[in-house]
Amino acid sequence: MTSGGPAGVRLSELLGVLSFGADLGMGQPMGHMLRQCLISAGLAERIGLADDERHAVFFASLVAWVGCHVDAYEQAKWFGDEMALKGDFRRVDFAKATSGPLFMLRHLGRGLPLRQRVGLVPSFVGEGRRAAESMLENHWRASDDLMARVGLDPLVRDTVEQSFERWDGRGVPKGLRGQEILVTSRLVNLADVVEVFHRAGGVPAAVSVARERAGTQFDPDLAELFASGADSLLDELDAVEPWAAVLSAEHASRYWLEGSELDSALEAVADFVDVKSPYTVGHSRGVARLAERASAAYGLGASGAEQLRRAALLHDLGKLGVPNSIWDKKGPLTPSERERARMHPYLTERMLVSSSALAPLAAVAVQHHERMDGSGYPRGLNGTDMTPAGRLLAAADSYHARLEPRPHRPAQAPEQAASELRADVRAGRIDGDAAEAVLAAAGHRNRKRREWPAGLTAREVDILRLLARGMSNKQIATALVISPKTTNTHVEHIYTKLGVTNRALASLFAAKHGLIAVGDGHPA
């Protein structure tokens, strides 16, 4: 990591984006961990922590809960909607020996008929209880792996490890108590809970929970420090936009990721997202590798290929916001479950656009389930609205997903996956050139590219379709994400090949030869 500069992506930005996914995975709105970060940082300043400790509080607050989804498969197996389980977690103190088991039993099989819920109890007493007891330690270990991969220092990592400890010694992973727990960890633990209560019930609720759990979950001195100054601290919190406030904090600008370091960090995030379900482990890396290999054959330049690879690594970030009771369901999804699943590209975009450095990746990543005929989601774009990188990502994601098992089907053999991708091309859902580029990159024999009338290239056909709809060269350039100069050159070549001199005659040629795709539109 570099120690400053305008290039690349700030580490705090990348972790802030990832924290949005963790928020949703915990049943919280996006921004919970950012607000937690501001609360803990404010308290750290008030008690006069040293710079290295304030640094640890800042970054630990952003990553303490990002590992909460790594065992979501097991959570959903026992508790149904695991996001609801984790959303309720902060509502309980767990001060008594019976608190944890009773909490788990109340959530066991939630959403199932009573008989099925009761039937889970015997197996939960053994296997399920052990899985439940290991959850917090799993979350810490997963977060620690991510922290190591992005280069965070030992004090940050120790702070996250101990943020699941409790003042009364009933925490994990080591059962530390009282002053044995790092003060940085005690601040993160306190801020996490009071943020939830403040958002739900205002300052009185936040003060109440801090004082109620003083001496059990929380350091009593820190709890009282918070309670006595909660009005001013939380008023300051409500007066700022959390994302901007976090990024303007002192420690946010220290570390920048560039080049290979940024690529490694994005790969770490991709791995982290994919492990949410056993059916998707390694998916994002595989799609990114395939899309990058296909980019040259598809006509993307070096910078376009780099952007596509990075967008592919992050394209499924929004899956963190959908429960595993949906992703891992073996039967057909209900209409409401289907709609929740279809939200994940939008959530990916929503997370990434918060970061000015990552926003360009959002524009590509959000298109991975769009289809040329407008049948995709989340926006129902058609071929003229999809960017070349978006078309290629859609083809790569569709092919690679078929090679992987899903709860409702086994993994497909490469030849079957290729056959189905080509069937999507014939049906008008996937761009033919993108599909062949992906299949060639995957090692399949590349079929002869489609021959267009008058020797037009696929890109020239794209431009001709938009030209026929009355778009200006400038509008075409914007729609296809190419330069106006390149567009002008293509238009000149089209006219030359067609033997025409204007849009009207070019449009007539396009209509005569069936080149106008259904859904082609005019800019607003």
KAMO-V872641 format. One record per residue. N is the residue number from 1. PHI is phi in radians with two decimals (none if undefined). OMEGA is omega in degrees with one decimal (* if undefined). NEAR is the number of other ideal C-beta (glycine too) atoms within 12 Angstrom. Layout:
N;PHI;OMEGA;NEAR
N;PHI;OMEGA;NEAR
This chain:
1;none;172.8;28
2;-1.42;-175.8;20
3;-1.82;177.1;15
4;2.64;178.1;16
5;2.36;-174.5;16
6;-1.45;-174.2;12
7;-1.54;174.5;14
8;1.34;-177.1;28
9;-2.20;175.5;40
10;-1.16;178.4;38
11;-1.01;-180.0;46
12;-1.10;177.0;43
13;-1.16;-179.4;38
14;-1.09;179.5;51
15;-1.21;176.9;48
16;-1.12;176.1;46
17;-1.09;179.1;49
18;-1.11;179.6;50
19;-1.12;176.5;47
20;-1.07;177.6;43
21;-1.13;177.4;45
22;-1.11;177.4;46
23;-0.97;-178.0;41
24;-1.11;178.9;41
25;-1.12;177.7;48
26;-1.66;-179.2;39
27;1.32;179.4;31
28;-1.96;174.3;35
29;-1.26;176.4;24
30;-1.04;-178.2;31
31;1.98;179.6;32
32;-1.00;-175.7;42
33;-1.22;174.7;45
34;-1.14;179.2;45
35;-1.18;174.5;39
36;-1.03;179.3;45
37;-1.05;-179.3;44
38;-1.19;178.0;41
39;-1.14;-177.7;46
40;-1.14;178.2;48
41;-1.17;177.2;41
42;-1.12;177.7;36
43;-1.17;179.1;46
44;-1.06;178.4;41
45;-1.18;-177.1;25
46;-1.19;179.6;22
47;-1.64;172.9;25
48;1.29;177.8;12
49;-1.13;177.1;27
50;-1.17;-176.0;15
51;-1.01;-177.9;16
52;-1.17;177.7;21
53;-1.27;177.2;31
54;-1.15;174.3;34
55;-1.03;-179.1;32
56;-1.13;178.1;40
57;-1.07;-177.7;48
58;-1.04;-175.2;50
59;-1.31;178.1;51
60;-1.10;178.2;49
61;-1.13;-179.5;49
62;-1.41;-173.7;55
63;-2.09;-173.1;47
64;-0.97;-174.8;51
65;-1.95;-176.8;48
66;-1.21;178.1;47
67;-1.54;-171.4;38
68;-1.19;-176.4;45
69;-1.76;-170.5;44
70;-1.14;176.3;37
71;-1.98;-180.0;34
72;-1.07;177.8;48
73;-1.06;179.0;28
74;-1.20;178.7;28
75;-1.05;-179.4;42
76;-1.15;179.5;36
77;-1.02;-176.1;31
78;-1.70;-168.8;37
79;-2.07;180.0;39
80;1.32;179.5;28
81;-1.28;-175.2;32
82;-1.18;177.9;41
83;-1.19;176.2;37
84;-1.18;177.7;24
85;-1.01;-176.8;39
86;-1.27;176.0;39
87;-1.16;179.6;27
88;-1.48;-171.2;22
89;-0.99;-175.8;35
90;-1.31;-179.5;34
91;-1.42;-174.9;24
92;-2.09;-178.8;27
93;-1.44;-177.1;28
94;1.03;-178.9;30
95;-1.33;-178.9;22
96;-1.70;-179.6;14
97;-1.06;-178.1;10
98;-1.53;-173.9;15
99;-1.08;-178.0;22
100;-1.11;179.2;25
101;-1.01;179.8;21
102;-1.16;177.6;16
103;-1.07;-179.6;27
104;-1.13;-179.0;31
105;-1.14;178.5;24
106;-1.13;-178.3;22
107;-1.70;-176.2;34
108;-1.02;176.3;32
109;1.13;-178.2;28
110;-0.98;-178.9;28
111;1.67;178.7;25
112;-1.60;173.4;21
113;-1.03;-175.0;12
114;-0.94;-177.7;13
115;-1.07;179.5;10
116;-1.21;177.8;15
117;-1.10;179.0;21
118;-1.10;-179.4;15
119;-1.14;178.8;14
120;-1.35;-171.6;28
121;-1.01;-176.4;23
122;-1.01;-179.3;13
123;-1.27;179.0;18
124;-1.18;-178.7;26
125;-0.99;178.3;18
126;-1.73;-175.4;14
127;-1.05;-176.5;17
128;-1.13;-179.7;26
129;-1.11;178.4;23
130;-1.11;178.1;18
131;-1.11;-178.9;27
132;-1.13;-177.7;33
133;-1.18;-177.8;24
134;-1.56;-171.2;22
135;-1.06;-176.5;37
136;-1.10;178.1;37
137;-1.17;176.2;26
138;-1.04;-178.3;28
139;-1.10;179.4;35
140;-1.12;-177.7;37
141;-1.10;178.3;26
142;-1.15;177.6;36
143;-1.08;-179.4;43
144;-1.12;177.9;32
145;-1.09;178.5;25
146;-1.11;-179.6;43
147;-1.06;178.3;35
148;-1.13;-176.5;21
149;-1.25;178.8;28
150;-1.70;170.2;39
151;1.53;177.2;26
152;-1.31;-169.9;37
153;-1.40;-174.2;24
154;-1.02;-178.2;20
155;-1.16;175.7;27
156;-1.10;-177.9;41
157;-1.14;177.2;30
158;-1.14;179.0;32
159;-1.07;178.6;42
160;-1.15;179.5;44
161;-0.99;-174.4;38
162;-1.56;179.9;37
163;-1.25;175.2;48
164;-1.74;173.5;39
165;-1.39;-179.2;37
166;-2.22;179.8;36
167;-0.98;-177.1;33
168;-1.50;176.3;26
169;1.49;-177.4;20
170;-1.69;-178.6;27
171;-1.67;-179.7;32
172;-2.35;10.6;27
173;-1.66;-172.0;25
174;-2.00;-178.9;21
175;1.16;177.1;19
176;-1.15;179.4;26
177;-2.42;172.8;20
178;0.95;-176.2;23
179;-1.19;175.2;17
180;-1.15;-177.7;19
181;-1.47;177.5;35
182;-0.96;179.1;34
183;-1.10;177.5;35
184;-1.09;179.0;41
185;-1.20;179.9;43
186;-1.11;178.3;46
187;-1.19;-179.7;45
188;-1.10;179.5;48
189;-1.06;-179.4;46
190;-1.12;-176.0;51
191;-1.10;-179.6;49
192;-1.02;-175.7;46
193;-1.36;-175.4;44
194;-1.16;177.0;48
195;-1.11;-179.8;44
196;-1.10;-177.9;34
197;-1.23;178.0;34
198;-1.14;-179.6;35
199;-1.12;-178.1;28
200;-1.46;-172.1;21
201;-2.36;177.4;17
202;1.37;-177.5;19
203;-1.02;-179.4;28
204;-0.99;-179.3;18
205;-1.17;179.2;24
206;-1.14;178.1;38
207;-1.12;-177.9;29
208;-1.07;-177.6;22
209;-1.19;178.0;35
210;-1.10;-178.4;44
211;-1.31;179.5;27
212;-1.12;-176.3;23
213;-1.75;175.4;37
214;-1.09;-179.2;30
215;1.57;174.0;23
216;-1.89;177.5;29
217;-1.44;-170.3;38
218;-1.92;168.4;39
219;-1.05;-175.1;37
220;-1.07;179.0;23
221;-1.19;178.2;22
222;-1.20;178.3;41
223;-1.08;-179.7;33
224;-1.26;175.9;21
225;-1.03;178.2;31
226;-1.10;-175.3;43
227;-1.07;-176.9;32
228;-1.26;-179.6;19
229;-2.02;-173.5;26
230;-1.09;-177.1;35
231;-1.00;-177.1;18
232;-1.26;-178.3;17
233;-1.10;-177.0;34
234;-1.37;173.0;32
235;-1.12;176.5;16
236;-1.09;179.4;22
237;-1.08;-178.2;36
238;-1.22;-175.1;22
239;-1.53;-176.0;13
240;-2.08;171.3;24
241;-1.53;-170.0;16
242;-0.97;-177.0;34
243;-1.06;-179.3;31
244;-1.10;-178.4;20
245;-1.16;179.3;26
246;-1.14;-177.3;40
247;-1.25;178.5;32
248;-1.58;179.8;21
249;-1.13;-173.0;31
250;-0.97;-172.9;19
251;-1.50;-173.5;36
252;-1.21;-174.0;33
253;-1.71;-175.7;24
254;-1.27;-169.8;27
255;-2.12;179.1;32
256;-2.13;177.3;27
257;-1.94;-178.3;36
258;-2.40;171.4;24
259;0.92;-176.5;18
260;-1.15;177.3;13
261;-1.13;177.5;23
262;-1.13;179.0;34
263;-1.06;179.0;29
264;-1.12;178.9;25
265;-1.16;178.9;40
266;-1.15;175.7;43
267;-1.13;177.7;30
268;-1.10;177.8;35
269;-1.12;178.9;48
270;-1.02;178.2;42
271;-1.05;-177.7;30
272;-1.12;179.9;46
273;-1.19;-173.5;49
274;-1.16;-177.7;36
275;-1.28;176.4;35
276;-0.96;179.1;44
277;-2.25;177.5;37
278;-1.14;-179.9;23
279;-1.43;-175.4;29
280;-2.13;-179.4;38
281;-1.02;179.5;21
282;1.45;-174.6;27
283;-1.11;-173.9;38
284;-1.14;176.0;42
285;-1.07;-178.8;34
286;-1.11;178.6;33
287;-1.13;-179.4;44
288;-1.08;-179.7;42
289;-1.12;-179.1;26
290;-1.16;-179.1;44
291;-1.11;179.9;48
292;-1.13;179.1;33
293;-1.10;-176.9;28
294;-1.42;-169.6;44
295;-1.14;-179.3;37
296;-1.16;179.8;18
297;-1.11;-178.1;26
298;-1.51;175.2;40
299;1.71;175.5;28
300;-1.45;176.8;33
301;-1.33;-177.6;18
302;-1.07;-179.4;13
303;-1.18;177.4;14
304;-1.15;178.2;28
305;-1.16;178.7;31
306;-1.13;178.9;26
307;-1.11;179.2;36
308;-1.11;179.6;49
309;-1.05;-178.2;38
310;-1.20;176.8;43
311;-1.12;179.6;45
312;-1.13;178.3;48
313;-1.11;-175.8;46
314;-1.86;-168.3;55
315;-1.13;-178.1;51
316;-1.82;179.0;48
317;-0.95;-178.7;50
318;-1.15;177.9;40
319;-1.11;177.8;42
320;-1.12;-177.9;48
321;-1.60;179.6;38
322;-2.14;-173.9;40
323;-1.18;178.0;40
324;-1.21;174.6;40
325;-1.08;174.6;34
326;-1.65;-176.6;35
327;-1.07;-173.8;39
328;-1.82;-178.9;31
329;-1.25;-176.0;27
330;-1.43;179.7;16
331;-1.63;179.1;12
332;-1.14;178.5;13
333;-1.36;172.2;22
334;-1.30;177.9;14
335;-0.96;-179.5;10
336;-1.21;177.0;15
337;-1.15;179.2;22
338;-1.09;179.7;16
339;-1.16;177.0;16
340;-1.11;178.8;28
341;-1.11;-178.2;32
342;-1.24;178.4;26
343;-1.38;-168.2;27
344;-1.14;175.3;38
345;-1.14;176.7;39
346;-1.09;179.8;31
347;-1.11;175.0;35
348;-0.99;179.8;46
349;-1.07;-177.2;38
350;-1.04;179.0;31
351;-1.23;-173.3;44
352;-1.24;-176.9;40
353;-1.21;175.9;27
354;-1.11;-178.5;35
355;-1.74;178.8;34
356;-1.08;-178.7;19
357;-1.34;-176.7;29
358;-1.75;-177.8;38
359;-0.99;177.6;24
360;-1.05;177.4;26
361;-1.25;-179.9;42
362;-1.07;-176.4;33
363;-1.10;177.0;32
364;-1.52;-174.4;44
365;-1.03;-175.7;50
366;-1.16;-174.9;41
367;-1.58;-168.9;45
368;-1.20;174.0;51
369;-1.97;173.1;35
370;-1.34;-177.7;43
371;-2.34;-174.2;34
372;-1.04;-177.3;37
373;-1.58;178.9;26
374;1.47;-176.3;22
375;-1.54;-177.0;22
376;-1.53;-177.5;34
377;-2.61;16.2;25
378;-1.56;-173.5;25
379;-1.90;-178.3;22
380;1.14;178.7;22
381;-1.14;171.6;31
382;-1.89;-172.3;31
383;-1.01;-178.7;41
384;-1.26;180.0;38
385;-1.54;-179.2;35
386;-1.37;177.0;39
387;-1.38;176.2;34
388;-0.95;178.8;38
389;-1.13;178.0;45
390;-1.13;178.2;47
391;-1.12;-178.8;48
392;-1.18;177.9;49
393;-1.11;178.8;54
394;-1.06;179.6;48
395;-1.18;-179.2;52
396;-1.14;179.4;49
397;-1.13;-178.7;48
398;-1.11;179.8;42
399;-1.15;-174.8;45
400;-1.14;179.4;39
401;-1.07;-180.0;34
402;-1.22;179.1;35
403;-1.35;-175.5;34
404;-1.82;176.3;28
405;-1.24;173.4;20
406;-2.29;-175.5;22
407;-1.04;-176.7;24
408;-1.76;-179.5;14
409;-2.80;174.7;18
410;-1.39;175.0;14
411;-1.12;178.7;18
412;-1.62;172.8;21
413;-1.22;-178.2;13
414;-0.93;-178.6;22
415;-1.15;177.4;18
416;-1.17;178.9;18
417;-1.08;178.6;32
418;-1.14;179.9;32
419;-1.09;-179.3;20
420;-1.24;176.5;26
421;-1.13;177.9;40
422;-1.17;174.9;30
423;-1.14;175.5;19
424;-1.13;176.6;32
425;-1.13;-179.4;33
426;-1.09;179.6;17
427;-1.41;177.8;16
428;1.50;-177.4;21
429;-1.58;-176.3;31
430;-2.06;177.7;41
431;-1.09;-175.2;45
432;-1.11;179.7;35
433;-1.15;178.0;34
434;-1.12;-179.5;49
435;-1.08;-178.7;44
436;-1.17;176.6;31
437;-1.13;178.7;40
438;-1.15;-177.7;48
439;-1.17;176.0;40
440;-1.13;178.5;28
441;-1.13;179.4;31
442;-1.49;176.3;31
443;1.73;177.9;17
444;-1.42;175.7;25
445;-1.14;-176.1;13
446;-1.40;177.4;21
447;-1.27;178.7;20
448;-1.05;-180.0;10
449;-1.16;-178.9;24
450;-1.06;177.3;19
451;-1.68;179.7;14
452;-1.66;-179.5;26
453;-1.08;177.6;21
454;1.10;178.9;23
455;1.29;178.4;15
456;-1.15;171.5;30
457;-1.52;179.1;22
458;-1.06;179.3;30
459;-1.18;178.4;31
460;-1.15;175.7;35
461;-1.15;176.6;39
462;-0.98;-177.7;44
463;-1.19;179.1;41
464;-1.07;179.3;44
465;-1.07;-179.9;40
466;-1.25;177.2;41
467;-1.07;180.0;42
468;-1.13;178.5;35
469;-1.46;174.5;29
470;1.62;178.3;18
471;-1.26;172.5;28
472;-1.34;178.0;20
473;-1.02;179.2;27
474;-1.15;178.8;19
475;-1.16;177.5;22
476;-1.09;179.4;36
477;-1.03;179.4;25
478;-1.14;-177.3;19
479;-1.13;-176.2;33
480;-1.74;178.5;36
481;0.96;173.9;29
482;-2.28;-176.8;30
483;-1.36;175.6;16
484;-1.01;179.3;19
485;-1.09;178.3;13
486;-1.10;178.5;22
487;-1.07;179.5;30
488;-1.00;-179.9;20
489;-1.12;179.2;20
490;-1.08;-178.6;31
491;-1.08;177.7;36
492;-1.07;179.2;20
493;-1.14;178.7;23
494;-1.07;179.6;40
495;-1.03;-179.7;27
496;-1.10;-178.2;17
497;-1.15;-177.9;22
498;-1.50;-177.9;32
499;1.21;179.9;15
500;-2.17;-177.6;24
501;-2.22;-178.6;13
502;-2.66;-176.5;16
503;-1.09;-175.3;26
504;-1.05;-179.1;16
505;-1.26;175.4;19
506;-1.13;178.8;37
507;-1.13;178.7;26
508;-1.09;176.6;19
509;-1.06;-178.6;30
510;-1.09;179.6;32
511;-1.17;-178.1;19
512;-1.07;-176.3;17
513;-1.73;174.9;20
514;1.16;-176.6;15
515;-1.64;-178.6;33
516;-1.55;-178.0;26
517;-1.33;175.5;29
518;-1.08;178.6;16
519;1.67;174.7;23
520;-1.00;-174.5;33
521;-2.34;178.9;23
522;-1.81;178.9;18
523;-1.07;179.1;17
524;-1.18;*;7
